[in-house]
Amino acid sequence: MAVTETDLPPINQQGLDIRSKPRNDMRLYPLDTFPYEFVGREVKVNFEITEFTAICPFSDFPDFATIRLEYVPNERCVELKSLKLYINSFREVKIFHEHVMNVILEDFVRACDPISLELEGDFHVRGNIKTVVRASYKKN
C-alpha cells in the first residue's frame, strides 16, 4: 500500500496552541564578523555551545541543548561575543528543535558566507525521547 499525503492525519490533533514565535518578532542579537586574513587557506572552526535554551511551543517549558557548529570561513569569521549573545537571545523564543537549527544556519550563512557549515543541536531528553537535529550548508 502506497502512502500519500491524503493518508496523513491532521496536524495538531491535541488542539494545542503550538505556534512558533514569528521570525520578525524573535529579536535575535545580530551576528558580527571580522575579515578572515587567510582567504583561500581552508581551516575548520569548531564551537560547542553547552547552554542553549529555547521554549517548546507545545509545553511552554524550556528546551535545553548543546549546539555544535563547525564552519570553514570564506572571507569572514564570526565574532565570538556576538555568537554568544545571538545564541542566548533564543531563551525567550518559542520554536521547534527542527526550526531553530534552520534559523541558526540561515543567520550564520547570511552573516559569514562560509564555504561550509555543519550544525548539530543535541537536545536534552524530554519525555523519554532524545532529539538530535543536524543541518548543513555548502557554498556552490
Stockholm file with secondary structure:
# STOCKHOLM 1.0

chainA/1-140         MAVTETDLPPINQQGLDIRSKPRNDMRLYPLDTFPYEFVGREVKVNFEITEFTAICPFSDFPDFATIRLEYVPNERCVELKSLKLYINSFREVKIFHEHVMNVILEDFVRACDPISLELEGDFHVRGNIKTVVRASYKKN
#=GR chainA/1-140 SS CCCCGGGSCCSCTTCCCCCCCCGGGSCCCCCCEEECTTTTSCCCEEEEEEEEEEECTTTCCEEEEEEEEEEECSSEEECHHHHHHHHHGGGGCBCCHHHHHHHHHHHHHHHHCCSEEEEEEEEEEETTEEEEEEEEEECC
#=GC SS_cons         CCCCGGGSCCSCTTCCCCCCCCGGGSCCCCCCEEECTTTTSCCCEEEEEEEEEEECTTTCCEEEEEEEEEEECSSEEECHHHHHHHHHGGGGCBCCHHHHHHHHHHHHHHHHCCSEEEEEEEEEEETTEEEEEEEEEECC
//
